[in-house]
Amino acid sequence: MKLVLGRDDLAAAAATAVRETGTEPERLAIKPVHKASRGFVNDSAADLCEVAIVTVLQAVAHGKPVLLLPVTTLGRHQHQTLVTLTGLSVADVPGHSVGVRSWSQTTGVWMRGFLTEQYGVDLRKADWTTYEGSHVDGAADPDWVRRAPEGAKLQTDFLEGRLDFAIMGNELPADDRIRTAVDDARQTAELWSQAQGFIPVNHVVGISERAAAEHPAAVLAAYDALRSVLAAQAEPGPVPLHPVGFEALRGAFTKAAAYALEQGVIPRAVDYDELVERSCTALGVPPARLGG
């Protein structure tokens, strides 16, 4: 059973649990972990794989054999990811250029959702540039989004002034000129999460339909092991950073799906209960077995 998890502690726990069910695990060393998504979604190159929440939504919307295992491997605030080098603010996004690595990048979906929902921004009134496509075959950018020329780099275009804004998470370069476009971004993000009841989820765990059919006991054992590790590391606070279980993830998935549909990231609405039913049916368990 092929596993792709970015964190060593989670990968070790999952591998041990899988082995104890009589299935031999193999950890695929793919870094950064998002580079495993394309092979997992389109070719079932892994059986259990850390994937972005939007990748799961896109995969299901496009009929890929991907199921959700409700474990959060990466959650983080996102309001600080819209950055600028100038005196522009979030209110200035319309009429200006904005770059993002991929239109389907989860960080971008969250941040654009905030722009429309909190700040009343019409996304079509900004000049959007993307630098790569989706992990999911068949997904395409909206026709009002421009693809950068081959070889162009988001960080370079931003730092050299060819973009007024950029949305960047882990790829944000170190430069003292960079400032967040949202005032008091960290505090704004914390207040948003407290009001919503969840912190934006970036990465979860996906399983292939084949793995669910061939190794259901191993998949369930991996879920239990991942849940135990994350529960032991949970920090006190009003909103959990790594929610586990179908009900714990409902708010984040529902909001992300609404944002993704609004932005043309997915071609149809994806109801969260569809994800729950698909996973439970494939594994032969009731929702309660996976925190439902």
C-alpha positions in Angstrom: 0.0 0.0 0.0 1.7 3.2 -1.2 1.6 6.2 1.2 2.4 9.8 0.6 2.4 12.0 3.7 4.6 15.1 4.2 5.2 14.8 7.9 7.5 12.1 9.1 5.6 11.5 12.3 2.3 11.0 10.5 3.9 8.8 7.8 5.5 6.6 10.5 2.3 6.2 12.4 0.3 5.4 9.3 2.9 2.9 8.1 3.0 1.1 11.4 -0.8 0.9 11.6 -1.1 -0.4 8.0 1.6 -3.1 8.6 -0.3 -4.3 11.7 -3.3 -5.2 9.5 -1.1 -7.5 7.4 -0.7 -5.0 4.5 2.9 -3.9 3.7 3.2 -0.1 3.5 5.5 1.7 1.1 6.2 5.4 1.7 6.8 7.3 -1.5 9.3 10.1 -0.8 7.8 12.9 -2.9 8.7 16.4 -1.8 7.2 18.9 -1.7 4.2 16.7 -1.0 1.8 18.6 -3.5 3.9 17.1 -6.4 2.3 13.8 -5.6 -1.2 15.0 -6.2 -1.3 14.7 -10.0 -0.2 11.1 -10.1 -2.5 10.2 -7.2 -5.6 11.8 -8.7 -5.2 10.9 -12.4 -3.3 7.6 -12.3 -3.9 6.2 -8.7 -0.1 6.3 -8.3 -0.6 6.2 -4.5 -3.1 4.6 -2.3 -3.2 7.1 0.6 -2.0 10.5 -0.2 -1.9 14.0 1.4 -3.7 16.3 -0.9 -5.1 19.8 -0.9 -8.8 20.2 0.0 -9.5 21.9 -3.3 -7.8 19.0 -5.2 -10.3 16.6 -3.5 -13.2 18.8 -4.6 -11.9 19.1 -8.1 -11.2 15.4 -8.4 -14.7 14.5 -7.2 -16.3 17.0 -9.5 -14.4 15.6 -12.5 -15.2 12.0 -11.7 -11.8 10.8 -10.5 -11.5 7.7 -8.3 -10.6 9.7 -5.2 -12.2 9.4 -1.7 -11.8 11.6 1.4 -10.2 10.3 4.6 -11.2 13.1 7.0 -7.9 14.0 8.5 -6.3 17.5 8.3 -2.6 17.4 7.8 -2.2 21.2 7.3 -4.4 24.0 8.5 -3.5 27.6 8.6 -4.8 31.2 8.5 -4.8 32.7 5.0 -5.6 36.4 5.2 -1.9 37.2 5.2 -1.3 35.5 1.9 -2.4 38.5 -0.3 0.7 40.6 -0.5 1.9 43.8 -2.2 5.1 45.9 -2.5 3.2 49.2 -2.8 0.8 51.2 -0.7 -2.1 49.4 -2.2 -4.7 47.7 0.1 -7.2 44.9 -0.4 -9.8 47.5 -1.6 -7.5 48.2 -4.6 -7.6 44.7 -6.0 -10.2 45.7 -8.7 -8.3 47.2 -11.6 -5.0 45.9 -10.6 -2.9 42.8 -11.5 -2.8 39.8 -9.2 -0.7 36.7 -9.5 -1.2 33.2 -8.1 0.6 30.0 -8.7 -2.4 28.1 -9.9 -6.1 29.0 -10.1 -6.9 25.8 -8.2 -4.3 26.4 -5.5 -6.1 26.1 -2.2 -4.4 29.2 -0.7 -5.7 31.2 -3.6 -9.3 29.8 -3.3 -9.4 30.8 0.3 -8.0 34.2 -0.2 -10.3 35.0 -3.2 -13.2 33.8 -1.2 -12.4 36.3 1.5 -12.1 39.0 -1.2 -15.6 38.5 -2.4 -17.3 37.6 0.9 -15.6 40.1 3.3 -14.5 42.9 1.0 -17.1 42.9 -1.8 -14.5 42.5 -4.5 -15.7 41.5 -8.0 -12.9 39.0 -9.0 -13.5 39.7 -12.7 -12.5 43.3 -12.3 -8.9 42.3 -11.4 -6.3 41.2 -13.9 -5.4 37.6 -12.8 -2.3 35.7 -13.9 -1.6 32.0 -13.1 1.7 30.2 -13.6 0.7 26.5 -13.8 -2.4 24.4 -14.3 -4.5 22.2 -12.0 -3.4 18.8 -10.6 -6.7 17.3 -12.0 -6.8 16.4 -15.7 -9.7 18.1 -17.4 -9.8 21.1 -15.1 -9.2 24.5 -16.7 -8.9 28.1 -15.6 -11.8 30.5 -16.3 -11.6 32.3 -19.6 -11.1 35.6 -17.7 -7.8 34.4 -16.2 -4.5 34.7 -18.1 -1.7 32.2 -18.1 1.8 33.6 -17.7 4.3 33.0 -20.5 6.2 29.7 -20.4 9.2 30.0 -18.0 7.8 33.0 -16.1 7.9 32.8 -12.3 5.4 34.3 -9.8 8.0 35.4 -7.3 10.1 37.1 -9.9 7.2 38.9 -11.6 6.0 40.1 -8.2 9.4 41.3 -6.9 10.2 43.0 -10.2 7.0 45.0 -10.2 5.1 43.3 -13.0 2.3 42.3 -10.5 0.6 44.7 -8.1 -0.5 41.9 -5.8 0.4 38.2 -5.4 -1.2 35.4 -3.4 1.5 33.2 -1.9 1.7 30.8 1.0 4.9 28.7 1.6 6.4 30.2 -1.6 6.5 33.7 -0.2 10.0 35.1 -0.7 12.0 36.8 2.0 11.9 40.6 1.2 11.5 43.5 3.6 9.4 45.4 1.1 6.6 42.8 1.2 3.5 43.8 3.2 0.1 42.2 3.6 -2.8 43.9 1.7 -5.2 43.1 4.5 -4.7 45.4 7.5 -4.0 43.5 10.7 -4.1 40.2 8.7 -3.4 37.9 11.5 -6.0 39.4 13.8 -8.5 39.5 11.0 -7.8 35.8 10.2 -8.3 34.8 13.9 -11.6 36.7 14.1 -12.8 35.1 10.9 -12.0 31.6 12.2 -13.6 32.2 15.5 -16.8 33.4 13.7 -16.8 30.5 11.3 -15.8 27.9 13.8 -12.8 26.5 11.9 -9.4 27.5 10.6 -9.0 27.2 6.8 -7.9 23.7 5.9 -5.2 23.3 3.3 -4.3 19.6 3.2 -6.3 16.5 4.0 -5.8 12.8 3.2 -7.2 11.2 0.1 -7.5 7.5 -0.6 -8.0 5.8 -3.9 -11.1 3.8 -4.6 -8.9 0.9 -5.3 -7.2 1.1 -1.9 -10.6 1.3 -0.2 -11.7 -1.9 -2.0 -8.5 -3.9 -1.5 -7.3 -2.7 1.9 -10.3 -1.3 3.9 -8.9 -2.5 7.2 -5.5 -0.9 6.5 -7.2 2.4 5.5 -9.2 2.5 8.7 -6.2 1.6 10.8 -4.3 4.5 9.2 -7.1 6.9 10.0 -7.0 5.8 13.7 -3.3 6.2 13.8 -3.3 9.7 12.2 -6.1 10.8 14.5 -4.2 9.7 17.6 -1.0 11.5 16.6 -2.9 14.8 15.9 -5.0 14.5 19.0 -1.9 14.1 21.2 -0.4 17.2 19.6 -3.5 19.4 19.7 -2.9 22.8 21.1 -5.5 24.5 23.3 -7.6 27.2 21.6 -11.1 28.0 20.5 -10.6 26.5 17.0 -8.7 23.3 16.2 -5.8 23.6 13.7 -6.0 20.0 12.6 -9.6 18.8 12.7 -10.2 15.1 12.3 -13.5 13.3 11.4 -16.3 14.1 9.0 -18.2 16.4 11.2 -15.1 18.3 12.3 -14.3 19.0 8.6 -17.8 19.8 7.4 -17.5 23.6 7.9 -14.2 24.0 6.1 -15.2 21.7 3.2 -18.6 23.3 2.7 -17.1 26.8 2.6 -14.2 25.8 0.3 -16.7 24.1 -2.0 -18.8 27.3 -2.2 -15.8 29.4 -2.9 -14.5 27.0 -5.5 -17.8 26.9 -7.4 -18.1 30.7 -7.3 -14.6 31.1 -8.7 -15.0 28.5 -11.5 -12.5 26.1 -9.9 -15.0 23.2 -10.0 -17.6 22.7 -12.8 -20.4 21.7 -10.5 -21.5 22.0 -6.9 -20.0 19.3 -4.6 -22.1 18.6 -1.5 -20.1 17.5 1.5 -22.5 14.7 2.2 -21.6 13.3 -1.2 -18.0 13.0 0.0 -19.1 11.3 3.2 -21.3 8.8 1.5 -18.7 7.9 -1.2 -16.0 7.2 1.4 -18.3 5.3 3.8 -19.8 3.2 1.0 -16.4 2.3 -0.4 -15.0 1.3 3.1 -18.2 -0.4 4.2 -18.6 1.6 7.4 -21.2 4.0 8.8 -20.2 7.7 9.1 -19.7 7.4 12.8 -16.7 5.2 12.3 -14.9 8.2 10.7 -16.2 10.9 13.0 -19.5 11.5 11.4 
